[in-house]
Amino acid sequence: MSAVLTEDLIYEILSAVEEIPEGKVASYGQIARLIGRDKNARLVGKVLSMSEYYGEYPCHRVVNHAGRLAPHFYDQGRLLLEENVVFKDDAHVDMKKCQWECYREER
């Protein structure tokens, strides 16, 4: 399956991100799996990096598989702390305690 970036794909990714509840986080790979694009975690990251052009989405709730914050998203940690997300250290969310258990039917 090609990873061509279309408006539909962008909104599909952002819609999945919008479902992450306050106080929880998801990984880029988790979002990719939810939209049926298992191998496109980096594409998810690319879309999130330009999400401000499409509206307001809780992109701060997406981290890498190890819980690491995005390197150039300087407010991400503060926004997650405001939602009472638990951290293992300054740069990593505790995924065992805060990962979103999504029951949305995957494609």
PEBEL-V297097 format. One record per residue. N is the residue number from 0. RES is the residue in three letters. SS is DSSP state (H for helix, E for strand, - for the rest). Layout:
BEGIN
n res ss
N RES SS
N RES SS
END
This chain:
BEGIN
n res ss
0 MET -
1 SER -
2 ALA -
3 VAL -
4 LEU -
5 THR -
6 GLU H
7 ASP H
8 LEU H
9 ILE H
10 TYR H
11 GLU H
12 ILE H
13 LEU H
14 SER H
15 ALA H
16 VAL H
17 GLU H
18 GLU -
19 ILE -
20 PRO -
21 GLU -
22 GLY -
23 LYS -
24 VAL E
25 ALA E
26 SER E
27 TYR H
28 GLY H
29 GLN H
30 ILE H
31 ALA H
32 ARG H
33 LEU H
34 ILE -
35 GLY -
36 ARG -
37 ASP -
38 LYS -
39 ASN -
40 ALA H
41 ARG H
42 LEU H
43 VAL H
44 GLY H
45 LYS H
46 VAL H
47 LEU H
48 SER H
49 MET -
50 SER H
51 GLU H
52 TYR H
53 TYR -
54 GLY -
55 GLU -
56 TYR -
57 PRO -
58 CYS H
59 HIS H
60 ARG H
61 VAL E
62 VAL E
63 ASN -
64 HIS -
65 ALA -
66 GLY -
67 ARG E
68 LEU -
69 ALA -
70 PRO -
71 HIS -
72 PHE -
73 TYR -
74 ASP -
75 GLN H
76 GLY H
77 ARG H
78 LEU H
79 LEU H
80 LEU H
81 GLU H
82 GLU -
83 ASN -
84 VAL -
85 VAL -
86 PHE E
87 LYS E
88 ASP E
89 ASP -
90 ALA -
91 HIS E
92 VAL E
93 ASP -
94 MET H
95 LYS H
96 LYS H
97 CYS H
98 GLN E
99 TRP -
100 GLU -
101 CYS -
102 TYR -
103 ARG -
104 GLU -
105 GLU -
106 ARG -
END
